[in-house]
Amino acid sequence: MEDSAPSASPPPEPAARVRRTNRRTLALGGATLALALFMTVGGFAQFINPAFGIWFTELFVFLALGWVMLRYAGWRPAVFTGLMPVRRLPLLFGFLLGVANFFALVVPIQYAAQLIAPEWLTEMFDGSRLFEEQTTVELVLILTGVTVAAPLCEEFFFRGIFQKGLTPRPPASPTRTLVVSAVVFSAFHLDPVGFAARVELGLLFGWLYLRTGSLWPSIGAHAANNFVSSALFLAARAMGQDATDEQTDPRAVLALAALGWVGLMGLMTAARHFPSVWGPGAAQASDQEARESGPPVPLVRLLLPWVVGATVSLGVLGAVDARGISLNFHDAEHPLPALEKDAAPALHAERKALNSLRAAARRGEAPMEAYYEERQRQIQAHRRALGLPKKQP
């Protein structure tokens, strides 16, 4: 007589195992791959054209990598990370928090860091240089890149995948993971001067993600921070100001911080009276809701559209800005000596004329050789004027 006891459940098929890829493995493996791609593919794209490189890095490193990893592991990316549905009120509330936080904490932290850091280090990691010598189209690409692409793609990766993957199940405290994810987020920017300020931002974005269970408030706060900082820099440049930290009045920093704290307190008070600004709460979609249905998709099929998109975009850039790419490679091979702000006015005037000649050569209005010759002349002449050893050709 056959045994009437219920048989054990059959072992999961290989496809099912793929669908249950450990979240911690996804987080750590994704961060390792993202760093490698960011330093190689992303670094190359930003070298050949910074404006193009921002969008390329955000879309094809942070978003594409995270999206492919989640789908290959059997997850629905938008549901898993809390990207859907779009929640307008929490998005707006996060944006306002980001504005207030920028003045309350980012400004004083960054001001203190720049006072402590050596001048050469501050100049080396001066993010405002990103806006120099850019065409109108490139400025638009940079501004939309840092205020739209970066908040969306980086929050998708760092909060939706990395932080969520390392966050322990309740009732364990998520505090340690929140701090770790904020530090990793800041470290990815490769900016020692801005490290502390970005850690604080990572803590804010991560806290919003834990508090709401949605990416949209952190996306809004991230966008606000980048938008306000970019807008202030461009406004100062339009007014002909080139403020340094020595010129910044600490009383102005304190006033801005006080104003920011008033905004933060007001927003938190409003949130207590109108809890709908947080959205439905921290409860995220269950694992069952976040899992893909149907058979797993082959990795090649998942990668193909992203690889094709990246290849086509690089090809279009090469066709549109071949001269600019050539100039970037030449400049990297023949670096100009750095000019201090107190260098002779004649040297600064020559450097400005060289930049104008470069722009004309890039547009095809001047021969490339004319720019190369003038750059080489300035390399030797400026090194002599600055008392530097002669550079061998």
VEXDREN-2710 file (C-alpha; in Angstrom, 1 decimal):
% VEXDREN-2710
k/r/px/py/pz
1/MET/0.0/0.0/0.0
2/GLU/1.4/3.4/-0.9
3/ASP/2.3/5.9/1.8
4/SER/-0.7/8.3/2.2
5/ALA/1.4/11.0/3.8
6/PRO/1.7/14.2/1.7
7/SER/4.8/14.3/-0.3
8/ALA/7.3/17.1/0.2
9/SER/7.1/20.1/-2.1
10/PRO/9.2/19.6/-5.2
11/PRO/12.5/21.6/-5.3
12/PRO/12.3/24.9/-7.1
13/GLU/13.2/24.9/-10.7
14/PRO/16.4/26.8/-11.8
15/ALA/14.3/29.7/-13.0
16/ALA/12.7/30.1/-9.6
17/ARG/16.1/30.3/-7.9
18/VAL/17.0/33.1/-10.3
19/ARG/13.8/34.9/-9.2
20/ARG/14.9/34.7/-5.5
21/THR/18.3/36.3/-5.9
22/ASN/19.3/37.6/-2.5
23/ARG/18.6/41.4/-2.1
24/ARG/21.9/41.9/-0.3
25/THR/23.7/40.2/-3.2
26/LEU/21.9/42.6/-5.6
27/ALA/22.9/45.6/-3.6
28/LEU/26.6/44.7/-3.1
29/GLY/27.0/43.3/-6.6
30/GLY/25.3/46.2/-8.1
31/ALA/27.4/48.7/-6.3
32/THR/30.6/47.0/-7.4
33/LEU/29.5/46.8/-11.0
34/ALA/28.2/50.4/-10.9
35/LEU/31.6/51.7/-9.6
36/ALA/33.5/49.8/-12.3
37/LEU/31.2/51.2/-15.0
38/PHE/31.2/54.6/-13.5
39/MET/35.0/54.8/-13.5
40/THR/35.4/53.4/-17.0
41/VAL/32.4/53.9/-19.3
42/GLY/30.9/56.8/-17.5
43/GLY/34.3/58.5/-17.0
44/PHE/35.1/58.2/-20.7
45/ALA/31.7/59.6/-21.7
46/GLN/32.1/62.6/-19.4
47/PHE/35.7/63.1/-20.7
48/ILE/34.7/63.3/-24.4
49/ASN/31.7/65.6/-23.6
50/PRO/30.7/66.5/-20.1
51/ALA/27.2/67.5/-20.9
52/PHE/26.5/64.3/-22.9
53/GLY/28.4/62.3/-20.3
54/ILE/26.1/63.3/-17.5
55/TRP/23.1/61.9/-19.2
56/PHE/25.0/58.9/-20.5
57/THR/26.2/58.0/-17.1
58/GLU/22.9/58.4/-15.4
59/LEU/20.9/56.4/-18.0
60/PHE/23.4/53.7/-19.0
61/VAL/25.2/53.1/-15.7
62/PHE/22.8/53.8/-12.7
63/LEU/19.4/53.2/-14.4
64/ALA/20.3/50.6/-16.9
65/LEU/22.4/48.5/-14.6
66/GLY/19.8/48.5/-11.8
67/TRP/17.0/47.8/-14.2
68/VAL/18.7/44.9/-15.9
69/MET/19.8/43.4/-12.6
70/LEU/16.3/43.5/-11.1
71/ARG/14.7/42.1/-14.2
72/TYR/17.2/39.3/-14.5
73/ALA/16.6/38.5/-10.8
74/GLY/12.9/38.3/-11.5
75/TRP/11.7/41.6/-10.0
76/ARG/9.5/44.3/-11.5
77/PRO/11.9/47.3/-11.2
78/ALA/9.4/50.1/-10.7
79/VAL/7.4/48.2/-8.1
80/PHE/10.4/46.8/-6.3
81/THR/12.1/50.2/-5.8
82/GLY/8.9/52.2/-5.1
83/LEU/9.1/54.2/-8.3
84/MET/5.5/53.6/-9.1
85/PRO/3.0/55.1/-9.0
86/VAL/3.9/58.7/-9.3
87/ARG/2.9/60.6/-6.2
88/ARG/2.7/64.3/-6.9
89/LEU/2.1/65.6/-3.3
90/PRO/5.0/63.6/-1.7
91/LEU/7.2/64.7/-4.7
92/LEU/6.4/68.4/-4.1
93/PHE/6.9/68.0/-0.3
94/GLY/10.2/66.3/-0.9
95/PHE/11.2/69.1/-3.3
96/LEU/10.4/71.8/-0.6
97/LEU/12.3/69.8/2.0
98/GLY/15.3/69.7/-0.4
99/VAL/15.2/73.5/-0.8
100/ALA/15.1/74.1/2.9
101/ASN/17.7/71.5/3.7
102/PHE/20.1/73.1/1.1
103/PHE/20.2/76.3/3.0
104/ALA/19.9/74.9/6.5
105/LEU/22.6/72.2/6.3
106/VAL/24.3/71.9/2.9
107/VAL/25.4/75.5/2.7
108/PRO/27.1/75.7/6.2
109/ILE/28.6/72.1/5.9
110/GLN/30.1/72.9/2.5
111/TYR/31.3/76.3/3.6
112/ALA/33.1/74.8/6.6
113/ALA/34.6/72.0/4.4
114/GLN/36.0/74.6/1.9
115/LEU/37.5/76.6/4.8
116/ILE/39.3/73.5/6.1
117/ALA/40.4/72.0/2.8
118/PRO/43.6/73.2/1.2
119/GLU/43.1/75.7/-1.6
120/TRP/44.6/73.4/-4.2
121/LEU/42.1/70.6/-3.2
122/THR/39.1/73.0/-3.4
123/GLU/40.1/74.2/-6.9
124/MET/40.7/70.6/-8.1
125/PHE/37.2/69.6/-7.1
126/ASP/35.4/72.9/-8.0
127/GLY/32.1/71.7/-9.5
128/SER/31.4/75.1/-11.0
129/ARG/33.9/74.4/-13.8
130/LEU/31.4/72.0/-15.3
131/PHE/29.5/75.1/-16.6
132/GLU/32.6/76.8/-18.1
133/GLU/33.1/77.0/-21.9
134/GLN/29.8/75.3/-22.7
135/THR/27.5/76.0/-25.6
136/THR/23.8/76.9/-24.9
137/VAL/22.7/73.4/-25.8
138/GLU/25.3/71.9/-23.5
139/LEU/24.2/74.1/-20.7
140/VAL/20.6/73.0/-21.1
141/LEU/21.8/69.3/-21.2
142/ILE/23.8/69.9/-18.0
143/LEU/21.0/71.6/-16.1
144/THR/18.4/69.0/-17.1
145/GLY/20.9/66.3/-16.4
146/VAL/21.6/67.3/-12.8
147/THR/18.0/68.3/-12.0
148/VAL/16.1/65.5/-13.8
149/ALA/18.4/62.6/-14.8
150/ALA/20.6/62.5/-11.7
151/PRO/17.8/62.6/-9.1
152/LEU/15.7/59.9/-10.9
153/CYS/18.5/57.5/-11.8
154/GLU/20.6/57.9/-8.7
155/GLU/17.7/57.5/-6.3
156/PHE/16.5/54.5/-8.3
157/PHE/19.9/52.9/-7.8
158/PHE/21.2/54.1/-4.4
159/ARG/17.9/54.1/-2.5
160/GLY/15.7/51.7/-4.5
161/ILE/18.3/49.0/-4.9
162/PHE/21.4/49.6/-2.7
163/GLN/19.7/50.9/0.5
164/LYS/16.6/48.6/0.2
165/GLY/18.8/45.6/-0.5
166/LEU/20.8/46.1/2.7
167/THR/18.0/47.2/4.9
168/PRO/17.2/44.4/7.4
169/ARG/13.7/43.1/7.9
170/PRO/11.6/44.6/10.8
171/PRO/12.0/44.8/13.8
172/ALA/15.7/45.3/13.1
173/SER/16.8/48.9/13.0
174/PRO/17.5/50.4/9.5
175/THR/19.8/53.1/10.9
176/ARG/23.1/51.4/10.1
177/THR/22.1/50.7/6.5
178/LEU/20.9/54.3/6.2
179/VAL/24.3/55.6/7.2
180/VAL/26.2/53.1/5.0
181/SER/24.1/53.9/1.9
182/ALA/24.6/57.7/2.5
183/VAL/28.4/57.2/2.8
184/VAL/28.5/55.1/-0.4
185/PHE/26.3/57.5/-2.2
186/SER/28.7/60.4/-1.3
187/ALA/31.8/58.3/-2.1
188/PHE/30.6/57.7/-5.7
189/HIS/30.8/61.4/-6.4
190/LEU/34.6/61.3/-5.9
191/ASP/34.7/64.7/-4.2
192/PRO/36.5/64.8/-0.9
193/VAL/35.6/68.5/-0.3
194/GLY/31.9/67.9/-0.8
195/PHE/31.9/64.5/0.9
196/ALA/30.3/65.6/4.2
197/ALA/27.6/67.6/2.6
198/ARG/26.7/64.7/0.3
199/VAL/26.6/62.3/3.2
200/GLU/24.0/64.6/4.8
201/LEU/22.1/64.6/1.6
202/GLY/22.2/60.8/1.4
203/LEU/20.8/60.7/5.0
204/LEU/18.0/63.0/4.0
205/PHE/17.1/61.0/0.8
206/GLY/17.4/57.7/2.6
207/TRP/15.3/58.8/5.5
208/LEU/12.5/60.0/3.1
209/TYR/12.6/56.6/1.4
210/LEU/12.3/54.8/4.7
211/ARG/9.6/57.2/5.9
212/THR/7.4/57.0/2.8
213/GLY/8.2/53.8/1.1
214/SER/8.4/55.7/-2.2
215/LEU/11.3/57.0/-4.3
216/TRP/9.4/60.2/-5.3
217/PRO/10.0/62.3/-2.1
218/SER/13.8/61.6/-2.3
219/ILE/13.8/62.3/-6.0
220/GLY/12.1/65.6/-5.3
221/ALA/14.6/66.5/-2.6
222/HIS/17.5/65.5/-4.8
223/ALA/16.2/67.6/-7.7
224/ALA/15.7/70.6/-5.4
225/ASN/19.2/70.5/-4.1
226/ASN/20.8/70.3/-7.5
227/PHE/18.5/72.9/-9.0
228/VAL/19.0/75.5/-6.3
229/SER/22.8/75.0/-6.3
230/SER/23.0/75.3/-10.1
231/ALA/20.6/78.2/-10.2
232/LEU/22.6/80.2/-7.6
233/PHE/25.9/79.6/-9.4
234/LEU/24.5/80.7/-12.8
235/ALA/22.8/83.7/-11.2
236/ALA/26.1/84.8/-9.6
237/ARG/27.9/84.3/-12.8
238/ALA/25.4/86.3/-14.7
239/MET/25.9/89.2/-12.3
240/GLY/29.7/89.0/-12.9
241/GLN/30.4/87.5/-9.4
242/ASP/33.2/85.0/-8.8
243/ALA/32.9/84.6/-5.1
244/THR/35.5/82.6/-3.3
245/ASP/35.2/81.2/0.2
246/GLU/37.5/84.0/1.6
247/GLN/35.0/86.5/0.2
248/THR/31.9/84.8/1.6
249/ASP/30.7/86.6/4.7
250/PRO/30.1/84.0/7.4
251/ARG/27.1/86.1/8.6
252/ALA/25.5/85.5/5.2
253/VAL/26.0/81.7/5.7
254/LEU/24.4/81.8/9.1
255/ALA/21.5/83.9/7.9
256/LEU/20.9/81.4/5.1
257/ALA/21.1/78.5/7.5
258/ALA/18.7/80.2/9.9
259/LEU/16.2/80.8/7.0
260/GLY/16.6/77.2/6.0
261/TRP/15.9/75.9/9.5
262/VAL/12.8/78.0/9.7
263/GLY/11.7/76.4/6.4
264/LEU/12.4/72.9/7.7
265/MET/10.5/73.5/10.9
266/GLY/7.6/74.9/9.1
267/LEU/7.5/72.0/6.7
268/MET/7.7/69.4/9.4
269/THR/4.9/71.2/11.3
270/ALA/2.7/71.2/8.2
271/ALA/3.4/67.5/7.8
272/ARG/2.1/66.8/11.3
273/HIS/-1.2/68.5/10.5
274/PHE/-1.4/67.2/6.9
275/PRO/0.0/63.7/6.9
276/SER/-1.1/63.1/3.3
277/VAL/2.1/64.9/2.2
278/TRP/4.0/61.7/3.1
279/GLY/1.9/59.6/0.8
280/PRO/0.3/56.3/1.8
281/GLY/3.1/55.4/4.3
282/ALA/6.2/53.3/4.5
283/ALA/4.6/50.0/3.4
284/GLN/6.0/49.0/0.1
285/ALA/4.7/46.4/-2.3
286/SER/5.0/42.8/-1.1
287/ASP/7.5/40.5/-2.7
288/GLN/4.7/38.7/-4.5
289/GLU/3.5/42.0/-6.0
290/ALA/7.0/43.0/-7.0
291/ARG/7.9/39.7/-8.7
292/GLU/7.8/39.3/-12.5
293/SER/5.2/36.8/-13.8
294/GLY/6.1/34.4/-16.6
295/PRO/9.4/32.8/-17.5
296/PRO/12.7/34.6/-16.9
297/VAL/14.0/36.8/-19.6
298/PRO/17.5/35.9/-21.0
299/LEU/20.3/38.3/-20.0
300/VAL/21.2/39.0/-23.6
301/ARG/17.7/40.2/-24.4
302/LEU/17.7/42.4/-21.3
303/LEU/21.0/44.0/-22.2
304/LEU/20.4/44.4/-25.9
305/PRO/18.3/47.6/-26.0
306/TRP/20.5/49.4/-23.5
307/VAL/23.7/48.4/-25.3
308/VAL/22.2/49.5/-28.6
309/GLY/21.0/52.8/-27.1
310/ALA/24.4/53.5/-25.6
311/THR/26.2/52.7/-28.9
312/VAL/23.9/54.8/-31.0
313/SER/24.1/57.7/-28.6
314/LEU/28.0/57.6/-28.7
315/GLY/27.8/57.4/-32.5
316/VAL/25.6/60.4/-32.8
317/LEU/27.9/62.4/-30.5
318/GLY/30.9/61.4/-32.6
319/ALA/29.1/62.6/-35.7
320/VAL/27.9/65.8/-34.2
321/ASP/30.9/66.8/-32.2
322/ALA/33.9/65.1/-33.7
323/ARG/36.0/68.3/-33.5
324/GLY/35.2/68.8/-29.9
325/ILE/36.2/65.2/-29.0
326/SER/39.5/65.7/-30.9
327/LEU/40.1/68.9/-28.9
328/ASN/39.5/67.1/-25.6
329/PHE/42.0/64.4/-26.4
330/HIS/44.6/66.9/-27.5
331/ASP/44.1/69.1/-24.4
332/ALA/44.5/66.0/-22.1
333/GLU/47.7/65.1/-23.8
334/HIS/49.0/68.7/-23.6
335/PRO/47.9/70.2/-20.3
336/LEU/48.2/73.9/-19.6
337/PRO/49.9/75.1/-16.4
338/ALA/47.3/76.3/-13.9
339/LEU/47.0/80.0/-13.4
340/GLU/46.3/81.3/-9.9
341/LYS/43.8/84.1/-9.6
342/ASP/46.6/86.6/-8.7
343/ALA/48.7/85.7/-11.8
344/ALA/49.6/88.5/-14.2
345/PRO/46.6/89.9/-16.0
346/ALA/48.4/89.4/-19.3
347/LEU/48.5/85.6/-18.7
348/HIS/44.8/85.5/-17.9
349/ALA/44.0/87.6/-21.1
350/GLU/46.0/85.1/-23.2
351/ARG/44.3/82.2/-21.6
352/LYS/40.9/83.8/-22.3
353/ALA/41.9/84.4/-26.0
354/LEU/43.0/80.7/-26.2
355/ASN/39.5/79.6/-25.0
356/SER/37.9/81.8/-27.6
357/LEU/40.1/80.3/-30.3
358/ARG/39.3/76.8/-29.1
359/ALA/35.5/77.5/-29.3
360/ALA/36.0/78.8/-32.9
361/ALA/38.0/75.8/-33.8
362/ARG/35.3/73.5/-32.4
363/ARG/32.7/75.3/-34.5
364/GLY/34.9/75.0/-37.6
365/GLU/35.5/78.7/-37.8
366/ALA/39.2/78.4/-37.2
367/PRO/41.8/75.8/-38.2
368/MET/42.4/73.1/-35.5
369/GLU/46.2/73.6/-36.2
370/ALA/46.0/77.2/-35.2
371/TYR/44.6/76.3/-31.8
372/TYR/47.2/73.5/-31.3
373/GLU/50.0/75.9/-32.1
374/GLU/48.8/78.6/-29.8
375/ARG/48.2/76.1/-27.0
376/GLN/51.7/74.8/-27.3
377/ARG/53.1/78.3/-27.3
378/GLN/51.2/79.2/-24.1
379/ILE/52.3/76.0/-22.4
380/GLN/55.9/77.0/-22.8
381/ALA/55.5/80.7/-22.3
382/HIS/53.3/80.4/-19.2
383/ARG/55.6/77.8/-17.6
384/ARG/58.5/80.2/-18.0
385/ALA/56.4/83.1/-16.6
386/LEU/55.3/81.0/-13.6
387/GLY/58.9/79.7/-13.0
388/LEU/58.1/76.1/-13.8
389/PRO/60.6/73.8/-15.5
390/LYS/60.4/73.7/-19.3
391/LYS/58.1/71.0/-20.6
392/GLN/59.6/68.7/-23.1
393/PRO/57.7/68.5/-26.4
END
